[in-house]
């Protein structure tokens, strides 16, 4: 049933947000630090782990559906927040973001060559 996918998504989201809030308070920041990323990691772990869930094919399809829908939406939301924050932060944040993306693109050939060997 698809409801198991929604339950797993909700549990991972709530636990990720809780851990992110605790990390923020640990670092002295009044914000959620990485809660959505933690929730995504938990969702990927539990949805790919067959030992925790003894469920049927329909339930497994529901969990797969919600895990596939959740990750792109959260990545898009985080990207939008990062762009707005960078534009509000001034040109230094935009230039730093440009250099990080350029360096990441330059590292792609290195990573692909490592996998071939």
N, C-alpha and C positions, 0 to 999 in steps of 0.2 A: 504494500500500500504506500501511496505517496506520503501519507501522514508520518511515516517513520523518517522520511527524508526531511520533512519540516521540523520534526522533533529533534533530529540530529543537528540540523542547521541552527535551531534556536539554542540548544545546549552549548554548541561550540561558540556561538556568538556571545552568549551571556558569560561563559567562562573566560573567553578571550578579553571581553571588555573589563571583567573583574580583575584579571591579571594585569591588564594594561593600566588600570586605575591604581592598582597596588604598586606597580613599577613607577608610575608618575609620582606617587607620594613618597616612595623610597628615594627618588632622585630630587625631591623637593620641588617638583613641578606640579602645578594644579591642572594637569591635562592627562589624557589617556595616551600612554606611551606604547605604541605597537600593539594595541588590543585587537585591532582588526587583522593584523598580520598573524598574531597568535591564533585567532579564531580560524583563519584560513588554513594554517598549518594543522590545527586539530581536526578540521573538517576533512582535509586530504588524508590525514593519518587514519582516522576512523572509517572513512568511506572506502579506503583501499585495504583495510584490515579485515579479513574474513573470520578471524578467530574470535572477535568480540561479538559478532552478530550472526546468529543462526536464523536467517530469514529466507523467505522464498524469492523467486525471480522477480516478481512484481514489486516487492518491497525494495529489492536491490536496485531496480530501475528507478524507483522514486528517489532513493538516496543519491544515485548517480545524477539524475536530472537536477536536483537542487544543488549539488556540489558543482556541477558545470555552470549553472546559472549564477551562483553566488560569487564566484571568483572574478569573472569579468566585470560585474557590476561594482564590486568593491574596489577593484583596480581603477576603474574609470572615476569613481568618486574620489579616491585618493589622489589621482593625477590632477583632477580639477582643483582640489584644495592646494596642491603643491604649486600649481601655476598661479593661482590667486595670491598665495603667500609670497611667491617669488616676485610678482609684480608689485605687491605692496612693500616688499623689502628693499626695493631699489634696484639699480642696475648691477650692483655687485652680485646679487643673488642670481640674476639672469645670466651674467657672464660665467659665474661658477657652474650653473646648471648646463650651459652650453659646453664648457670644457669637460664636464663629467660624461656627458653623452658622447662627445667626440672621442674621448679615451675609451669608453665602452665599445664603440664601433671599431676602434683600432685593435681591441683585444679579441675580437671575433675570429680573425685568422689564426691567432695563437691558440685559442681554445680548440678550434677545429683540427689543427695540426696535432695537438696532444692526443685527441681521440683516435686519430688514424694510426698512431704508433702503438 
